[in-house]
Amino acid sequence: MRNDGGTVGTVDRWGKRTLAYELRHKREGYYVVAEFTAEPKAAADLDRFLVLADEVLRHKIMRIPDEAIGQTRPRTPVRATPSGDRRD
């Protein structure tokens, strides 16, 4: 990633968890969420690497829109009403 001009942000290791369903005859997996900034080519190279890595069962690379970078989601409390509607 760094060789292609990208930068690695936070790496959140969730640890070993039980999978929702068996995947390649495995019942557990080690979850990691990593944030990075890079050009599309570097992301494509990372995707290719993860597809070819036998120890990676599944991965997902998501692009965060430029408008959302640096913004935090408002933490407005959500209340349930007797009818089941959600109101902020």
CYANA upper distance limits for C-alpha pairs under 8 A (distance plus 0.5 A):
  1 MET  CA      5 GLY  CA      7.32
  1 MET  CA      6 GLY  CA      5.73
  1 MET  CA      7 THR  CA      7.36
  1 MET  CA      8 VAL  CA      8.01
  1 MET  CA     38 ALA  CA      7.95
  1 MET  CA     42 ALA  CA      6.74
  1 MET  CA     43 ALA  CA      8.47
  1 MET  CA     46 LEU  CA      7.83
  2 ARG  CA      6 GLY  CA      5.30
  2 ARG  CA      7 THR  CA      6.29
  2 ARG  CA      8 VAL  CA      8.02
  4 ASP  CA     38 ALA  CA      8.18
  4 ASP  CA     39 GLU  CA      8.44
  4 ASP  CA     42 ALA  CA      6.41
  5 GLY  CA     38 ALA  CA      7.09
  5 GLY  CA     39 GLU  CA      8.11
  6 GLY  CA     36 PHE  CA      7.55
  6 GLY  CA     37 THR  CA      5.95
  6 GLY  CA     38 ALA  CA      4.58
  6 GLY  CA     39 GLU  CA      7.35
  6 GLY  CA     42 ALA  CA      7.66
  7 THR  CA     36 PHE  CA      6.12
  7 THR  CA     37 THR  CA      5.73
  7 THR  CA     38 ALA  CA      6.95
  8 VAL  CA     34 ALA  CA      8.19
  8 VAL  CA     35 GLU  CA      6.73
  8 VAL  CA     36 PHE  CA      4.81
  8 VAL  CA     37 THR  CA      6.96
  9 GLY  CA     34 ALA  CA      7.49
  9 GLY  CA     35 GLU  CA      5.41
  9 GLY  CA     36 PHE  CA      5.53
  9 GLY  CA     37 THR  CA      7.92
 10 THR  CA     34 ALA  CA      6.34
 10 THR  CA     35 GLU  CA      5.92
 10 THR  CA     36 PHE  CA      8.11
 11 VAL  CA     32 VAL  CA      7.61
 11 VAL  CA     33 VAL  CA      6.38
 11 VAL  CA     34 ALA  CA      4.83
 11 VAL  CA     35 GLU  CA      6.94
 12 ASP  CA     32 VAL  CA      6.28
 12 ASP  CA     33 VAL  CA      5.57
 12 ASP  CA     34 ALA  CA      6.64
 13 ARG  CA     31 TYR  CA      6.81
 13 ARG  CA     32 VAL  CA      5.04
 13 ARG  CA     33 VAL  CA      6.93
 14 TRP  CA     30 TYR  CA      7.65
 14 TRP  CA     31 TYR  CA      5.66
 14 TRP  CA     32 VAL  CA      6.16
 14 TRP  CA     33 VAL  CA      8.08
 15 GLY  CA     30 TYR  CA      5.54
 15 GLY  CA     31 TYR  CA      5.96
 15 GLY  CA     32 VAL  CA      7.67
 16 LYS  CA     28 GLU  CA      7.09
 16 LYS  CA     29 GLY  CA      5.92
 16 LYS  CA     30 TYR  CA      4.67
 16 LYS  CA     31 TYR  CA      6.86
 17 ARG  CA     28 GLU  CA      6.04
 17 ARG  CA     29 GLY  CA      6.04
 17 ARG  CA     30 TYR  CA      6.67
 17 ARG  CA     31 TYR  CA      7.57
 18 THR  CA     27 ARG  CA      6.46
 18 THR  CA     28 GLU  CA      4.88
 18 THR  CA     29 GLY  CA      6.93
 19 LEU  CA     23 LEU  CA      8.28
 19 LEU  CA     27 ARG  CA      6.03
 19 LEU  CA     28 GLU  CA      5.74
 19 LEU  CA     29 GLY  CA      6.88
 21 TYR  CA     27 ARG  CA      7.38
 22 GLU  CA     26 LYS  CA      5.96
 22 GLU  CA     27 ARG  CA      5.53
 23 LEU  CA     27 ARG  CA      7.30
 23 LEU  CA     57 LEU  CA      7.79
 24 ARG  CA     57 LEU  CA      7.95
 29 GLY  CA     57 LEU  CA      8.41
 38 ALA  CA     42 ALA  CA      6.50
 38 ALA  CA     43 ALA  CA      7.06
 39 GLU  CA     43 ALA  CA      7.11
 40 PRO  CA     44 ALA  CA      6.65
 41 LYS  CA     45 ASP  CA      6.67
 42 ALA  CA     46 LEU  CA      6.69
 43 ALA  CA     47 ASP  CA      6.65
 43 ALA  CA     61 ILE  CA      8.30
 44 ALA  CA     48 ARG  CA      6.70
 45 ASP  CA     49 PHE  CA      6.69
 46 LEU  CA     50 LEU  CA      6.69
 47 ASP  CA     51 VAL  CA      6.66
 47 ASP  CA     61 ILE  CA      7.83
 48 ARG  CA     52 LEU  CA      6.80
 49 PHE  CA     53 ALA  CA      6.67
 50 LEU  CA     56 VAL  CA      6.90
 50 LEU  CA     59 HIS  CA      7.65
 51 VAL  CA     56 VAL  CA      7.90
 64 ILE  CA     68 ALA  CA      7.09
 64 ILE  CA     69 ILE  CA      7.37
 65 PRO  CA     69 ILE  CA      7.29
 67 GLU  CA     71 GLN  CA      8.30
 68 ALA  CA     72 THR  CA      8.42
 76 THR  CA     88 ASP  CA      7.19
 77 PRO  CA     88 ASP  CA      6.90
 78 VAL  CA     86 ARG  CA      7.17
 78 VAL  CA     87 ARG  CA      6.66
 78 VAL  CA     88 ASP  CA      5.61
 79 ARG  CA     86 ARG  CA      6.55
 79 ARG  CA     87 ARG  CA      6.21
 79 ARG  CA     88 ASP  CA      6.90
 80 ALA  CA     84 GLY  CA      6.47
 80 ALA  CA     85 ASP  CA      6.72
 80 ALA  CA     86 ARG  CA      5.65
 80 ALA  CA     87 ARG  CA      7.18
 81 THR  CA     85 ASP  CA      6.17
 81 THR  CA     86 ARG  CA      6.98
 81 THR  CA     87 ARG  CA      7.88
